[in-house]
């Protein structure tokens, strides 16, 4: 049985097949220089870090906020205490764009995660070239060889990588290839439903020196508190902030949750 992710990744692999740029030539010159996601999430603090997402739509819910101003929203996130910003650049399925990411880069000086479906070396290099500090590598979408080689290329290009996993097997794969930031997605790939207890069951398998991020289903202070109690270092939140009447204050409230050491 296929998943929603299979369809999206298939679309992106078809896109990548039409990209005839030489990544070997590009890799000689493309390099990101700017704030580090790893350093931002690893900074000593008593509170859970918040990665606040600029997200216009989703495949399951349609438009969330079609006409948002990416730079202004990121500014509110930053003022509310976000440690980093996530920006959707997938056009076809999430209504995002490179322009959104570049607007955020101009507006704030904190690290940016490019939220997209990385399926080629050129995707990695594009992430560095457009000014993001972190590339997203989804373990479920990549082979062992791809996950390892894309991670190496990211690090060589000055990027951090957030490796997203959904289960214990994928978590082991992420650790084996040397991931330093691992995001645990609570969303079921088959049903698209969120299981708020799922991330907690996966984090116990991760070494204490890994930066851990809880993804999906973070819609309330109680959800963030639950992630903190499970030992997560950070949470990635999109829809709740985008829909908020006061994103600055909502981010501030989520950023006030005390972190619990794990491992």
Secondary structure as a PSIPRED ss2 file (coil, helix, strand):
# PSIPRED VFORMAT (PSIPRED V4.0)

   1 X C   1.000  0.000  0.000
   2 X C   1.000  0.000  0.000
   3 X C   1.000  0.000  0.000
   4 X H   0.000  1.000  0.000
   5 X H   0.000  1.000  0.000
   6 X H   0.000  1.000  0.000
   7 X H   0.000  1.000  0.000
   8 X H   0.000  1.000  0.000
   9 X H   0.000  1.000  0.000
  10 X H   0.000  1.000  0.000
  11 X H   0.000  1.000  0.000
  12 X H   0.000  1.000  0.000
  13 X H   0.000  1.000  0.000
  14 X H   0.000  1.000  0.000
  15 X H   0.000  1.000  0.000
  16 X H   0.000  1.000  0.000
  17 X H   0.000  1.000  0.000
  18 X C   1.000  0.000  0.000
  19 X C   1.000  0.000  0.000
  20 X C   1.000  0.000  0.000
  21 X C   1.000  0.000  0.000
  22 X C   1.000  0.000  0.000
  23 X H   0.000  1.000  0.000
  24 X H   0.000  1.000  0.000
  25 X H   0.000  1.000  0.000
  26 X H   0.000  1.000  0.000
  27 X C   1.000  0.000  0.000
  28 X C   1.000  0.000  0.000
  29 X C   1.000  0.000  0.000
  30 X C   1.000  0.000  0.000
  31 X C   1.000  0.000  0.000
  32 X C   1.000  0.000  0.000
  33 X C   1.000  0.000  0.000
  34 X C   1.000  0.000  0.000
  35 X C   1.000  0.000  0.000
  36 X C   1.000  0.000  0.000
  37 X H   0.000  1.000  0.000
  38 X H   0.000  1.000  0.000
  39 X H   0.000  1.000  0.000
  40 X H   0.000  1.000  0.000
  41 X H   0.000  1.000  0.000
  42 X H   0.000  1.000  0.000
  43 X C   1.000  0.000  0.000
  44 X C   1.000  0.000  0.000
  45 X C   1.000  0.000  0.000
  46 X C   1.000  0.000  0.000
  47 X E   0.000  0.000  1.000
  48 X C   1.000  0.000  0.000
  49 X E   0.000  0.000  1.000
  50 X E   0.000  0.000  1.000
  51 X E   0.000  0.000  1.000
  52 X E   0.000  0.000  1.000
  53 X E   0.000  0.000  1.000
  54 X E   0.000  0.000  1.000
  55 X C   1.000  0.000  0.000
  56 X C   1.000  0.000  0.000
  57 X E   0.000  0.000  1.000
  58 X E   0.000  0.000  1.000
  59 X C   1.000  0.000  0.000
  60 X C   1.000  0.000  0.000
  61 X C   1.000  0.000  0.000
  62 X E   0.000  0.000  1.000
  63 X E   0.000  0.000  1.000
  64 X C   1.000  0.000  0.000
  65 X C   1.000  0.000  0.000
  66 X C   1.000  0.000  0.000
  67 X C   1.000  0.000  0.000
  68 X C   1.000  0.000  0.000
  69 X C   1.000  0.000  0.000
  70 X H   0.000  1.000  0.000
  71 X H   0.000  1.000  0.000
  72 X H   0.000  1.000  0.000
  73 X H   0.000  1.000  0.000
  74 X H   0.000  1.000  0.000
  75 X H   0.000  1.000  0.000
  76 X H   0.000  1.000  0.000
  77 X H   0.000  1.000  0.000
  78 X H   0.000  1.000  0.000
  79 X H   0.000  1.000  0.000
  80 X C   1.000  0.000  0.000
  81 X C   1.000  0.000  0.000
  82 X C   1.000  0.000  0.000
  83 X C   1.000  0.000  0.000
  84 X E   0.000  0.000  1.000
  85 X E   0.000  0.000  1.000
  86 X E   0.000  0.000  1.000
  87 X E   0.000  0.000  1.000
  88 X E   0.000  0.000  1.000
  89 X C   1.000  0.000  0.000
  90 X C   1.000  0.000  0.000
  91 X H   0.000  1.000  0.000
  92 X H   0.000  1.000  0.000
  93 X H   0.000  1.000  0.000
  94 X H   0.000  1.000  0.000
  95 X C   1.000  0.000  0.000
  96 X C   1.000  0.000  0.000
  97 X C   1.000  0.000  0.000
  98 X H   0.000  1.000  0.000
  99 X H   0.000  1.000  0.000
 100 X H   0.000  1.000  0.000
 101 X H   0.000  1.000  0.000
 102 X H   0.000  1.000  0.000
 103 X H   0.000  1.000  0.000
 104 X H   0.000  1.000  0.000
 105 X H   0.000  1.000  0.000
 106 X H   0.000  1.000  0.000
 107 X H   0.000  1.000  0.000
 108 X C   1.000  0.000  0.000
 109 X C   1.000  0.000  0.000
 110 X C   1.000  0.000  0.000
 111 X E   0.000  0.000  1.000
 112 X E   0.000  0.000  1.000
 113 X E   0.000  0.000  1.000
 114 X E   0.000  0.000  1.000
 115 X E   0.000  0.000  1.000
 116 X C   1.000  0.000  0.000
 117 X C   1.000  0.000  0.000
 118 X C   1.000  0.000  0.000
 119 X C   1.000  0.000  0.000
 120 X C   1.000  0.000  0.000
 121 X H   0.000  1.000  0.000
 122 X H   0.000  1.000  0.000
 123 X H   0.000  1.000  0.000
 124 X H   0.000  1.000  0.000
 125 X H   0.000  1.000  0.000
 126 X H   0.000  1.000  0.000
 127 X H   0.000  1.000  0.000
 128 X H   0.000  1.000  0.000
 129 X H   0.000  1.000  0.000
 130 X C   1.000  0.000  0.000
 131 X C   1.000  0.000  0.000
 132 X C   1.000  0.000  0.000
 133 X C   1.000  0.000  0.000
 134 X E   0.000  0.000  1.000
 135 X E   0.000  0.000  1.000
 136 X E   0.000  0.000  1.000
 137 X E   0.000  0.000  1.000
 138 X E   0.000  0.000  1.000
 139 X H   0.000  1.000  0.000
 140 X H   0.000  1.000  0.000
 141 X H   0.000  1.000  0.000
 142 X C   1.000  0.000  0.000
 143 X C   1.000  0.000  0.000
 144 X H   0.000  1.000  0.000
 145 X H   0.000  1.000  0.000
 146 X H   0.000  1.000  0.000
 147 X H   0.000  1.000  0.000
 148 X H   0.000  1.000  0.000
 149 X H   0.000  1.000  0.000
 150 X H   0.000  1.000  0.000
 151 X H   0.000  1.000  0.000
 152 X H   0.000  1.000  0.000
 153 X H   0.000  1.000  0.000
 154 X H   0.000  1.000  0.000
 155 X H   0.000  1.000  0.000
 156 X H   0.000  1.000  0.000
 157 X C   1.000  0.000  0.000
 158 X C   1.000  0.000  0.000
 159 X C   1.000  0.000  0.000
 160 X E   0.000  0.000  1.000
 161 X E   0.000  0.000  1.000
 162 X E   0.000  0.000  1.000
 163 X E   0.000  0.000  1.000
 164 X E   0.000  0.000  1.000
 165 X E   0.000  0.000  1.000
 166 X C   1.000  0.000  0.000
 167 X C   1.000  0.000  0.000
 168 X H   0.000  1.000  0.000
 169 X H   0.000  1.000  0.000
 170 X H   0.000  1.000  0.000
 171 X H   0.000  1.000  0.000
 172 X H   0.000  1.000  0.000
 173 X H   0.000  1.000  0.000
 174 X H   0.000  1.000  0.000
 175 X H   0.000  1.000  0.000
 176 X H   0.000  1.000  0.000
 177 X C   1.000  0.000  0.000
 178 X C   1.000  0.000  0.000
 179 X C   1.000  0.000  0.000
 180 X C   1.000  0.000  0.000
 181 X E   0.000  0.000  1.000
 182 X E   0.000  0.000  1.000
 183 X E   0.000  0.000  1.000
 184 X E   0.000  0.000  1.000
 185 X E   0.000  0.000  1.000
 186 X C   1.000  0.000  0.000
 187 X E   0.000  0.000  1.000
 188 X C   1.000  0.000  0.000
 189 X C   1.000  0.000  0.000
 190 X C   1.000  0.000  0.000
 191 X C   1.000  0.000  0.000
 192 X C   1.000  0.000  0.000
 193 X C   1.000  0.000  0.000
 194 X E   0.000  0.000  1.000
 195 X C   1.000  0.000  0.000
 196 X C   1.000  0.000  0.000
 197 X C   1.000  0.000  0.000
 198 X H   0.000  1.000  0.000
 199 X H   0.000  1.000  0.000
 200 X H   0.000  1.000  0.000
 201 X H   0.000  1.000  0.000
 202 X H   0.000  1.000  0.000
 203 X H   0.000  1.000  0.000
 204 X C   1.000  0.000  0.000
 205 X C   1.000  0.000  0.000
 206 X C   1.000  0.000  0.000
 207 X C   1.000  0.000  0.000
 208 X C   1.000  0.000  0.000
 209 X C   1.000  0.000  0.000
 210 X C   1.000  0.000  0.000
 211 X E   0.000  0.000  1.000
 212 X E   0.000  0.000  1.000
 213 X E   0.000  0.000  1.000
 214 X E   0.000  0.000  1.000
 215 X E   0.000  0.000  1.000
 216 X C   1.000  0.000  0.000
 217 X C   1.000  0.000  0.000
 218 X C   1.000  0.000  0.000
 219 X C   1.000  0.000  0.000
 220 X C   1.000  0.000  0.000
 221 X H   0.000  1.000  0.000
 222 X H   0.000  1.000  0.000
 223 X H   0.000  1.000  0.000
 224 X H   0.000  1.000  0.000
 225 X H   0.000  1.000  0.000
 226 X H   0.000  1.000  0.000
 227 X H   0.000  1.000  0.000
 228 X H   0.000  1.000  0.000
 229 X H   0.000  1.000  0.000
 230 X H   0.000  1.000  0.000
 231 X C   1.000  0.000  0.000
 232 X C   1.000  0.000  0.000
 233 X C   1.000  0.000  0.000
 234 X E   0.000  0.000  1.000
 235 X E   0.000  0.000  1.000
 236 X E   0.000  0.000  1.000
 237 X E   0.000  0.000  1.000
 238 X C   1.000  0.000  0.000
 239 X H   0.000  1.000  0.000
 240 X H   0.000  1.000  0.000
 241 X H   0.000  1.000  0.000
 242 X H   0.000  1.000  0.000
 243 X H   0.000  1.000  0.000
 244 X C   1.000  0.000  0.000
 245 X C   1.000  0.000  0.000
 246 X C   1.000  0.000  0.000
 247 X H   0.000  1.000  0.000
 248 X H   0.000  1.000  0.000
 249 X H   0.000  1.000  0.000
 250 X H   0.000  1.000  0.000
 251 X H   0.000  1.000  0.000
 252 X H   0.000  1.000  0.000
 253 X H   0.000  1.000  0.000
 254 X H   0.000  1.000  0.000
 255 X C   1.000  0.000  0.000
 256 X C   1.000  0.000  0.000
 257 X C   1.000  0.000  0.000
 258 X E   0.000  0.000  1.000
 259 X C   1.000  0.000  0.000
 260 X C   1.000  0.000  0.000
 261 X C   1.000  0.000  0.000
 262 X C   1.000  0.000  0.000
 263 X C   1.000  0.000  0.000
